[in-house]
Amino acid sequence: MPMIRVELMKGRTVEQKRECAKALTDAFLATCGGTPQSVHVVFVDVEKHDWAVGGRLVADPKPE
């Protein structure tokens, strides 16, 4: 059973996640085969203050 884990900033709608899960499942099946029922997609919402890029929290103001 393949499991696709998607970590993303909090704020996506249920409909966006539904469409993403379908697209990821379809892409996996097209490249690796299997059945739709075997593909698991897990969304992990992360707060901006829990995510850093380049040593800075995403929630921090951008330097000028």
Protein Blocks (a to p, Z undefined) as FASTA:
>chain_A
ZZddddddehiafklmmmmmmmmmmmmmmmngpafklpccddddddfklcceehiafklc
cdZZ
